[in-house]
């Protein structure tokens, strides 16, 4: 996992990632002047809902257009109820944890599993079509289910390139929240995404690699002038596999997982 506030990404790493990723979607358009490919990401078959996005400037909005996306009510109320009926028994057997081993999540419990109910299986297919268009790799069948307490939150981070590919997508259940993106190089550049229950968010290209993402704690949960009170929030997070060859050298990344950290994939959302 990458954390904000460390050394900034350097050009050699960006070039190494493109070389390692080979054909297919890499950083995509609007990657902030790293050189190399400027191929646009394939368009997502999702409606544009600009009212769910707030950027710090028109330039940031344009830079992340099609790369940070929110689709409201992607999941119906009936589907949400069915998903919760499948998830609640397993989640309720676990205790809420104060802090994740990688320090990125507070007030949470989680699991990784395949969704076996009708709504869950159908949702995997719909998310694959909506958020992982070719040539991106499809989402992994095991999803990360994150259960945040009302006072729980996710700190700024970038998902590890060791365990996560070019796209992250999440379905939000129960409570609204605000997902904030902050540019690693220019922290004044940011975008807030309003995640209502049943919504789908997608991060790819520059939004996935060049911006940290976080779920704001209740005390800071505002979307512009609108207060977004936090309750218990469950998110179902989909990721695709990383490229066959990992970026090198990993030391060019800021505050990467240190040597000696648990050798299990970090399962941080959003």
N, C-alpha and C positions, 0 to 999 in steps of 0.2 A: 504494500500500500504506500502511496505517496502522500506526503502531508504538506500543507501550505506552510510557508514561513521558512523553508529550507533553501538550499541553493536552487537557482532557477534552472530550467531546462536549457541545455545548450544544443547548438546546431548539430554536433556530431551524433547525439542520440536520435534526433529527429530523422537524420539521414539513415542511421542504422536501422531504425524501425521500418522505414519505407523499404529498405533493401531486404530486410528479413520478411516483411509481409508479402512481398512479391505481388503478383497480379491480384487485383481485387481492391476494395475500398480501404484506403488508408486514412490520412488526415483529411482529405477532401478539400473542397474549396474553402477559402476564408481562413487559412491556418495561420495567418499572422506573419507572413514574410519569412518563413524558414527556407525558402527555396525549394527545389525539387518539384514534385508533381503538384499541379494545381487542378487536378481532375475533380469535377463536381461529384458529390455523392448522388446516387440514384434517388429520384424523388420518392417520397413515401406516399402510399395511397391513403393519406389521412387529411381531413379538412383542416385548413388553417384557422386557428382560433386565437387571434392576436389579443383578445381580452384576457387570456389566461397567462400572458407573458408581459413582464415589465423590464425593459432594458435601461441601463444607465445612460445610453446615448443611441441615436439612430444608427451610428456606425456599428455598435455592438449588436443591435437587433439585426442588421443586415449580415454581419459576419456569422451569426448563429442561425440565420434563417434556414430551416430545413434540417438543422443539426441538433437543436434543442426544441422539442415538439411536445405539446400537450394536447391530448384529445379527450374532451370531457364526456362523461357517461359512456365510456367504451364498454363498460359492463353494466348491465341492467340491475335494478334492485333485486329482482328474482334470482339472477345469477350470483349476485353478491351473497345473498342468503344461502344459496347452495354451497358456494365456496367456503363460507364460514362454518357451515355444518360439517364439512370435511376437515377443516383445519383445527377447529376449536378443541376436539378431544386430545390431539397430540400436543398442542400448545399448552393446554391446561395442566398437563402432567409436569411441565417444567416450571422452575422458579424464575422470576425476573432477576436479571443480573445487574449489578450496579454499573459495571464497566467492562467492555470487551477487551480481550488480551492485547489488541492492537491500539487501544485507547480511542478508537473512532466512534464507538457507540456507547451511549449511557442510558440506563433504564430500559432494558430490553430482554426479550427471549427470542430464540430463533430456532429454525430447523431447516434442513435441506431434504427435499423429497420430490417424488413424482406425484402429480395430481391425478388421481385415478377415477374420480367421479366424472359424470357426463359434462358438467360445466367446466371442470378443470381441463379435461382432454380437449374440449372444443376451444377453450381459451388459448391453449398452447398453439393450436393451428392458426387462430386469428392473430395472435401476437406475431407469429412467424411471418405471416403474410403482410402485416401492417408495419412491422419494425425492422425486419431482417430481409429486405429484398435482395435478390442476387445482384452482384456476386458475393455478398456477405455470407458467412457461414450461418446455418440455422441456429436457433437457440438450443442450448443443452436441455435434455428432457428433465433433469433435476432442477427444481427452482429453489431459490432462497426465499424463505418466508420469514419476515422480520416483524416482530410484535413489539411496538414501542408503547410504554406507559405514557399517560398524559404529560408527565414531566420529562419523559425520555426524549433524546434527540440524537442526531448524527452529526459529528463534527466534520469540518472541511477535509476532504481527501480526494485522491484520484485512485480509482481501482487499479490494482497491480496488473501490469502487462504480462506477468507470469501466468496468471490464472484467468484472465478475462480478455476477450477479443475486442473487436472494433465497436461493438454496440452494447448498450445497457438499456433495458426497458423495464418499467415497473407499473404494476396496477395497484392503486391505492384503495383501501377499504376502511370503513367505519368513520374516520375523522378526516376533515380537511387539514392541509398543512401547506407550508411554503418550502419549496426546494430552491436553494440559492446557488448560482454558479458564479465563481470569482476567478478572473484570469490569473494564472500563475505568474506571468511576467508583469502585468499591469493591473494590480488589484483594484484600481478605481473602475475597471471595466467589469461589469457584473450584470446578471440577469436573474430575476425571480420568476419562478413558475408556480402558479396556483394549482395545487393538486386536490381537487374535490373527490369525495368518495365515488368510486367507479371509474375514475379517470385513468388514462394511460399516458405515461411520459416516456420519451425516447431521447437518449443522449448518444451521439455518434460524432465521428470526425473531431473537429476542434473542441466541441462541447464535451466530449469524452476524455480527450487527451490533454488539452491545454487549459482547462478550467477545473478547479476543485468543485465538488458539489457537497451539499449539506442539507439536512432537515432542521429548520430553525426551532429552537426551544420555545416553549409557550410564551415566555416573557418577551421574546423578540419576534413573535409570529405576526407580522404585518405584511400585507400585500399593498404597497402604496399607502393610501390613507385608510385602508380597510383592515380592521382587526380580524385575524383568523384564529379564533380560540382553538387550542389543541385538546383533543381527547385521546383515547386509546386509538392507535393507528396500526393496522396490519398492511404490509406491502408484500406483493408477490413479485419477485425480481427475476428477470430473465437475462442471461448473458450467453454469448457464443464463445466458442473455444478460441484461444490465442493462436497466432500463426505457428506453424511447425517449428520455426526457428525463432528463438526468443531474441529480442533486441539486445545488442551488445555495443559498448559495455554498459552493464546495468548501473555502474557507479556514476554515470552521467545523470542519473535521476536523483531528484532531491529527496533525502530522508527515506530511502527505500527500506524495505524490511531488513533489519540489521541481521548480521550473522548471529546464529544462535536462537533466532526467533522460532516459534513453533512452525514446523514444516507442513502445515496444512493450509489449503487455499483460504485467504481471507474472504469472508462472505459479508461484505459491507455493501449496503445499497448506495441504495437509497431508499 
